[in-house]
Amino acid sequence: MLRVGTGREEFTPPVGIAHTLWGARTHEVADRIHLPLFATALCLESDGQTVMIVDVDVTGFPTPVADEFRAEIASATGITPTHISIAATHTHSAPVWNAETSNGASADLPGMHLMPAYRNRVRDAVREAAIKAHSALRPARMAAAYGKSEVTMHRRYRTAEGRVVVSKNEGGERDTTLSLVRFDDLDGETIASIVGYGTHPIVLAHQNSSISSDFPGVLKHSIESLVGGTCIFLQGCAGDQIPYDALTGDVRVAEKIGRRLAADAASTLLALEPAPYEESFSHVVESGAPLGLWNRTYLPDSPVRVAVRAVTVALPVRAFEPIESLERKAAQTRSEFLGLDRGTSTPEHFADLHFRARRADMLLGMAKRAQGTVSVPIEIRAIRIGDAVFVTAPMELFAATGKAIRQASSFAVTFVGGYTNGTEGYLPLRETFDEGGYEAELASYVSPKAEAVFRDAACALVLDINRS
């Protein structure tokens, strides 16, 4: 029989830590805590196969760091490293993992001295949450289904001047699908749920100076209040998706978005019946009205297959201007930002210098990733849990990619998401490169051909794990 366990550990950093993700920011450190940050682990075991999924309230991890986390969990639990997934919820209101060396920053800026201890705390929380989940394994049943939420919008808006910017785009491609699983113990109490949905946690943007898990944190807490058990949130194909109300400093908006998503998900989760049964009419009881009673007969449990498959695909990279040129530009913008007189500078001047340094850093990082090669290996992973499959990769995928993979799948529920086991930038659609915009111009190293290569490989992987 399927066995399921969960664990959770907090790693919220202290007020005063560097808070440097947004290029348009005018602050340097977090001045309050809106919502705590957690590592939440789900462990699944069936027929000798064990899988661990850990969702972490961070924007993302460098791929080598995710590999280190998986190795530590494997050492502590005995689970095969390839069966462990580290999934970022992708909140943009947590500290940047390598804040001291990214976004035009340096180690001597305010709040940077707190970063090493914070990273150690995240590492400990991920490992301890996984150990708790593994130790808590107990018999369970599962049920999976799709739901729907209208929260997400397409986020590539074309201005009157023809510029593509990050903003809600009425009528653009979006994916409103919720992928949902509920796990109950043998007494019918909910142990855990999985909520998969794709939209960027950028409700809170550059105006926000608080530490927050954004809407995913509110969603998880609300699901646990409504459904019970522990909720895991998996970020989907959010590369071109944004909540309908976003880019604000008002934490109440993040709370509203999280509660609305939770209400949509809970409606389906509560309707699921992990224990199989059939009903038959029993008899009539005479009361003020004649009452017809039914008998419910529970059926034998079907085996729940747990399996993992992975494929490494070579994604072609695009051409960049020479590294030396990009390094000069990054060094210049970084020098201008670090040389700013923070005592006399206006907020507008601070933000102007920072966003330029951030953009130059990002472009240089992407160019270095593609330097000296024609392709980059990316692992696509599929986890089968009964009649549901979870397809993930360390990329920021677009909604059309996820929808195509889901439509090609014969599983009852197919979730496709990114931000897992590392972060390797965006995987834009071919036409995105002609349209321009942030996702293709600044935050991606792949060529226009890469998405089709990825999509074909992912569809083949889903077919393979279904046959296994």
N, C-alpha and C positions, 0 to 999 in steps of 0.2 A: 504494500500500500504506500501511497504517497505520504511523505513526512515533510512538515514545514516548520520553520522556526524563524524568529525575528529578533533583532537587536538594534539598539539606538544609543548613540553617544553624542554629547554636545561638544562643540569646539568654538563657540562664540568668542571672538577676540575682544580685547579690552577697548574701551573708548580711548581715542588718541592714536590708534594704529593708522598707518598710511591708507588713504582711501582715494586711489589714483586712476581708476579705470577710464572714466569719461574724459574725452579730449576737451570738452567744453566746460569742465568743472572750474570753479573759482575757489574751492577749498582744498586743503591738503590732507586733513585727517578726519576720521569719523568722530562726530561729537556726541553720538547717542546710539543706543541699541533699539531698533524698531522690533525686529524679530530675531530670535536665536538661530544659530546655524547648527545643523546636525548631520551626522552620518547615520543612515538608516539601512540596515542589512536584512535581506531576505535569503534564507537558505532552503533549498529544495532537494529532496532525496527520493529516489525511486529505483528499485531493482539494481542497486549498486552504483547508480549514477548520482553524483552530488553536484549541485550548481549553487553558486553564490552571486547575488546581485547586490551591490551597495550603491545607494543614491547619496550624493554628497552635495551639500548646499554651497557650491562654489561655481564660478564662471566656467572653469575648466582646469585641466592639468596638462602640463607637458607630457607627451607620450612616454618618455623614459620614467617619469615619476609614477604614472599609472602602472607601469610594469613593475616598479619597485613595490608599490602597494600590493599588487597581486602576489608577488613573491613572498611578502611578509605574511599575508593571509594564508597562503599555501603552507608555509612553514608552521604556522600556528594551528592549522586545522587539518592538514593532510589532504585538502582538496586540490585537485590538479589545477595548476595555474591557468591553463587554457579554459577552465570551467568557471573562472572568476571574472566578473565584469564590474568595473568602477565607472559609474554613470554620474556625470555632473548635472545638477538641475539647471545650471546655466544662469543663476541669478547674477545680475550685474551690480549688486550692492554688497558684495563680499570683497575682501582684499584681493588684489591681483597676486597670483601665486609668486611670480618673480618680480615683485614691484620695484626692487632696488635697481634693476637693470633694464626695465622696459618703460615705454611711454615717455621717453625723454628724461626719466628720473635718475637719481643716484642714491647711494646708500646713506648719505649724510643729510637727506631731506627729513622734514618732520615726520615722525611716526614710523620711520623705516627700522629703527632699533627694535621694534616689537615684532618684526616679521619672522625672524628665525624661530622664536618660541611659538608663534602662531602656526607655522608650518609643522613643527614637531607635534603640536596639539592635534592638528588635522590628521597627521599620520597615525597617532595613537588612537584617535577616535574611530578611524576607518577600521583599524585592526581589531579594536575591542568590540565594536559593533558586530563585526563578522564572527568573532569568537562567541559572543552571546547568542547570535542566531544559530550557529552550528550546535551549541550546547542545548538549545531549546527545541530541537527537532521533536515533533510528535505527530501521530497519525492525523491525516487531514483529507478532506475532499475539496474539489475545485469545480468552478464553473466560470465560463468566459463568455463575453458578448461585446458587441459594439454599442456605443452610445453616441450622443451627438451634443455638441455645444457650439453656440454661435459666437463665442468669445473672440475667436481669431479673425484677423483680416490680412489681406495681402499687404505687404509693407513697402513696395517699390513704387513710389508716387512720382509721376512726371510733372514738374512745375511748368508754368506758362512759358518759361524760357527754355524748356526742353531738358532740364537737368533732372536726373533720377536721384531721389533722396529717400531716406528712411522715414516713412510716414504711412499712415493708413491709406490704402488705395481701394476705394469703392469699385467693385466689379472685377478686381483682379483675382487671380487663382488663389484659392485657399482650401484648407482641409479641416473640416469641422468634426472629424471622426475622433471619438474617444475609444481607446482599446482598454478593456476592463476585465480583471480577473478577481474573483473572491475565493479565499481559502477558509474553510470552516473546520473545526475539530469534529470529532465523532459525536459530540453532544449538540452540535449545531451552533456553537459560538464561533464568531469570526476571529480567525488568527491574524489574517493579513489581507490586504487588497493591493492590486497594482492598478495605477491610473496612468495611461500613456496618452499624451496629447502634445501637439506641436504648436507652440507660439512663444515668442521671445519674452523672457522675464525682464523686460525693460519698461514695465509700468513706472518704476522709479528710475529716473535718469540723472543727468548732470546736476540738477537742482537739489538732489537728495544727498545729505551728508550723514545719514544713519547707516549702520550695519543692518542688513535685512536679507531674508531669504525670498523677498518679493512674493508674488502670488503663489509659487509652489509651497512655501511654508504654510500659508493660510489654507491652501487646498488640503494639504495633508492633515493638519489639525482638524479641519472641518469634517473631512471624511471619517476620521477616527471617532469624532463625536456622533456622527450620524449612523455609521455602519458598524463601528467597533473595530477592534484589532489595530494593527499597525499598517499605515499606508506608505507604499513606495511610489514615488512619482518618477516616471521616465519621460524625459524630454524628447519630443518627436522631431519631425522635419520642419524645424522652425526657421530655417535660413532665410525665407522670404515671408515670414509670418510675424504679426504683432497683435497684441490685444487691441480691441476697439477703442479702449481708453488707455493711453500710455504716455510716456515721455513727460513725466511730471515729478514734482518733489513731494506730492501729497500722499502720505502713506495710506490714507483712507481709501484711495483709489485701488491700490494693490490689494487691500483687504476685500474690497468689493469684487474685484476680478476673481480672487481666489475663492471666495464664497460662492460666486455664481458657477464657476467651474465645478466646485464640489457638489453643489446642488444638482447639476446636470449629471455628474458621474454617479452620485449616490442614488438617484432615481433608478438607474439601471442596476447598480450593484445590489440594491436591496431587493430587486425583483428576481435575482438569480437564485437558483436552488441547487446547491452543490450535491445534496443527497438525492439520488434518483428515486422516483416513486410513481405510483399510479393510483388513481382515485376511482371509487365506485360508490354509487348511491347506497345508503344503508337503510334508514328507516325514518319514519315521521314521528316527531314528538309533539303531542298536543299541548299548546300553550294558548296565550291570547290569540296568537296566529299559529297555524300549523307550521312546524319547523322541520325542514328536510335536512337530515344529517348525512354526511359523507364519511366513508372510511378511506384512510390513506395507507397504502401498503408500500413499504420501502423495498426497493429492489437491490439485488447484489451490486456492489461497487464494481465498476469497470476499471481495469488497470490504467494508471496514468503514466504515460511514457515521458521520461525526461531524457533529453539528448542535447548534445552540443556539436555543431559543425562550424568550421571556419574556412575561409578561403582568402588568400592574399592576392590582390589584384594590382597590376602595374598601371597606375594612372599617369597618362602623359602630362608633362609640364609645359608651361608657356614660357615664352622668351621675356627676359627682363633687360633693362639697360645694364651696362657693366657694373659689377659689384663695387668697384672703386668709386664710381660716380655716386652710387646710392650711399656708400659709406661717408663720402664727403658731405652730402646733403644731411644725413642723419647727425653727423658730428656737429655740423653748423647749427641746426635747429636745436639740438640738445644744449649746445654751448649758450645759445641765446636764452633758452628757458632757464638753465641753471644760473646764468649770470644776472637774471632779473633781480632788481631790488624789491624784495617782497614787502618792505616797509612803506614804500612810496608808490608802488605800482597800483594801477586801477584794476578791479576785477576783470574788466573787459580786455585789458592788455595781457593779464595773466592767462586768461582763457585762450587768447589769440596765439600766444607763443606756445602754450601747451599743446593745442590741437595740431599745430604744425609739427612739433617734435614727435607727437604720437604717430601721426601719419607717416612721417619719414621712417620711424622705427619699424612700423608694421610692414611697410613695403620692403625695407631691407631684410627683415626676417623672412618674408616669403621668398625673396630672391635667393637668399642663402640656402633655403630648403631645396630649391630647384637647381642650385648651382652644380655644374659638372655632370648632369644626368639628363636623360630624356624621359625618365619616368620615376615615380616614387611608389614604393610598395605600401599598400593600405590593406589592413585586415578587415574583412567583413565577417561578422559573427552571427550565427543563428542559434537561438536557444528554444528548444521545443519543450512545452509543458502541456501534455495532453493534446487537446485539439487547438492549442494556441501556439504561435511562434513569434519570437521577438528577434528582429533583425536590427543590428546596431553596427556603428562604425565611428571612428574618431574624426568625423567631419561634420560640418554644418550643411545639412541636406535641404533641398527645396521641397515644397509640398508636392509638386508634380512627380518627383522621384518616388516619394513614399506611396503615393496613390497608384502609380504604375506597378510597383512591386506587390502591393496589396491586391490589386486586381488580377495579377498573374498567379496568386497563391490559391491553393485549394483548402487551406486551413480555415477553420471556423472563424478564428480571429488572427489577424496578422498585424503586428505593430512594427513600424519602421522608425528608427530614431538615430540621432547622432550623439556627440559629446560623450562617447563611451570609450574607455581605455585610452584616453588621450585627446588632444585637440590639434587638428592639422589644417584648420582653415575651412573656407567655404568650398562647396562643390556646386557651382552654378550650372544652370541649364545652358545649352549651346547659345540660345538667342540672347541670354543675359550679357554676353560679351559684346554683342552689337549694340545693346541698349545702354551699356555703361553702368556706372554706379559703384557704390562702396564694395559690394560683395565680389564683383569681378575685378575691379581695378586695384583695390588695396588689400583685400583680405583673402586672397586665393593665389595659389601657385600653379594650379592645374590649367590645362589647355581647354578650349571649347569642346574637344572630343571626349573629355574625361567622364562626364556624367553618363553618357551612353555606355561606356565600358563598365562603369560601376553598376549601372542598372541591370545590364545583362548578367553580370556575375552574381548579383544579389538574387535575381530571379532563379538562376540555376541552383544557387545554394538552397533556396527554399524548397525547390523541387527535390533536391538531393536529401534533405533532412526529412521530408515527408515520406520518401521511399524507404528510409532506413528503419 
